[in-house]
């Protein structure tokens, strides 16, 4: 005969097994940890090279085309208001990373484009990402790392198709 204490343990044990199974299937924690580590390594590397850009400025940097972009295009690509994007561009302009110039295609419009310090920033960021890639490849191997990235890109593509 099973006593009351044993009956209470069984549901707890079942719940523990269920939680363990959930953890084995969850991508959230490993992806968050990897993204956090990647971001921290990038920030540390950029600071070490003298760059003072804040994380919020990434909304401009990642969406700014090499040839330049209009503010409205940047805001749309980043999913933010024109005013919010304008504030970030103002900050980057004050730091010397970008400038506003007349758009040759439309004299009334302005293009935001990288200045020399912005192009140096992009080159430095590229080198830092390559260093991070090498570090990760040392941990799990180049082939597995390439496969991991390809699988994640494929999964994201499928999710975007479903959306």
C-alpha positions in Angstrom: 0.0 0.0 0.0 1.3 3.4 -1.0 1.1 6.1 1.7 0.0 9.8 1.2 3.7 11.0 1.0 4.4 8.7 -1.9 1.3 9.8 -3.8 2.4 13.5 -3.4 5.9 12.6 -4.8 4.7 10.9 -7.9 3.1 14.1 -9.4 6.2 16.0 -8.4 8.4 13.4 -10.1 6.2 13.5 -13.2 6.4 17.3 -13.3 10.2 17.1 -13.0 10.4 14.7 -15.9 8.1 16.9 -18.0 10.2 20.0 -17.2 13.4 18.1 -18.1 11.9 17.0 -21.4 10.8 20.6 -22.1 14.4 21.9 -21.4 15.8 19.3 -23.8 13.6 20.7 -26.6 13.7 24.4 -25.8 16.0 26.5 -28.0 15.4 29.6 -26.0 18.1 29.4 -23.3 21.0 28.2 -25.6 20.1 30.8 -28.2 19.9 33.6 -25.7 23.2 32.5 -24.1 24.9 32.4 -27.5 23.4 35.7 -28.6 24.4 37.3 -25.3 28.0 36.0 -25.6 28.2 37.1 -29.2 26.9 40.6 -28.4 29.3 41.0 -25.5 32.3 39.9 -27.5 31.4 42.4 -30.3 30.9 45.2 -27.8 34.1 44.5 -26.0 36.0 44.3 -29.3 34.6 47.5 -30.6 35.3 49.3 -27.3 38.8 48.0 -27.4 39.3 49.6 -30.8 38.0 52.9 -29.5 34.4 52.9 -30.8 31.8 54.5 -28.6 28.6 53.4 -30.4 25.8 52.4 -28.2 23.8 49.1 -28.8 20.7 51.2 -29.9 22.8 52.6 -32.8 22.9 49.1 -34.3 19.4 49.9 -35.7 21.0 52.4 -38.0 24.3 50.6 -38.7 22.7 47.3 -39.8 20.1 48.9 -42.0 22.2 51.6 -43.6 23.2 50.7 -47.1 26.8 51.3 -48.2 25.7 53.8 -50.8 23.4 55.6 -48.3 19.8 55.4 -47.3 17.0 57.9 -46.7 15.9 58.3 -43.1 12.4 57.0 -44.0 13.9 53.8 -45.4 16.1 53.3 -42.4 13.1 53.7 -40.1 11.0 51.3 -42.1 13.6 48.6 -42.3 14.2 48.9 -38.5 10.5 49.0 -37.7 10.6 52.2 -35.8 9.3 55.8 -36.2 11.1 58.3 -38.4 11.5 60.5 -35.3 13.2 57.7 -33.3 15.5 56.8 -36.2 16.3 60.5 -36.7 17.4 60.8 -33.1 19.8 57.8 -33.5 21.1 59.2 -36.8 21.7 62.6 -35.0 23.7 60.8 -32.3 25.8 58.9 -34.9 26.3 62.1 -36.9 27.5 63.9 -33.7 30.0 61.0 -33.2 31.2 61.4 -36.7 30.1 58.0 -38.0 27.5 59.1 -40.5 26.5 62.3 -42.4 23.5 63.6 -44.2 24.0 64.6 -47.8 21.7 65.7 -50.6 20.2 62.8 -52.6 21.3 63.2 -56.2 18.1 61.4 -57.3 15.9 63.9 -55.5 17.3 67.3 -54.4 14.7 67.7 -51.7 15.7 64.5 -50.0 18.7 63.7 -47.8 20.7 60.5 -47.7 22.4 59.2 -44.6 25.7 57.6 -45.4 28.8 56.4 -43.6 31.7 58.8 -43.1 35.3 57.5 -42.8 35.0 56.6 -39.1 31.8 54.7 -39.9 33.6 52.7 -42.6 36.4 52.0 -40.2 33.8 50.8 -37.7 32.4 48.4 -40.3 35.8 47.0 -41.1 36.6 46.6 -37.3 33.2 44.9 -36.7 33.9 42.5 -39.6 37.3 41.6 -38.1 35.8 41.1 -34.7 33.0 38.9 -36.0 35.7 36.8 -37.8 37.6 36.5 -34.5 34.4 35.3 -32.7 33.7 32.8 -35.5 37.3 31.4 -35.1 36.8 31.1 -31.3 33.5 29.3 -31.7 35.0 27.0 -34.4 37.8 26.1 -31.9 35.0 25.0 -29.5 32.9 22.8 -31.8 34.7 22.7 -35.1 34.4 24.7 -38.3 32.1 22.2 -40.0 29.7 22.0 -37.1 29.6 25.8 -36.8 28.9 26.3 -40.5 26.1 23.7 -40.2 24.7 25.3 -37.1 24.5 28.7 -38.9 23.0 27.2 -42.0 20.4 25.3 -40.0 19.4 28.4 -38.1 19.2 30.5 -41.3 17.0 27.8 -42.8 14.7 27.7 -39.8 14.3 31.5 -39.8 13.5 31.4 -43.6 10.8 28.8 -43.0 9.4 30.8 -40.1 9.3 34.0 -42.3 7.5 32.0 -45.1 4.9 30.9 -42.5 4.4 34.4 -41.2 
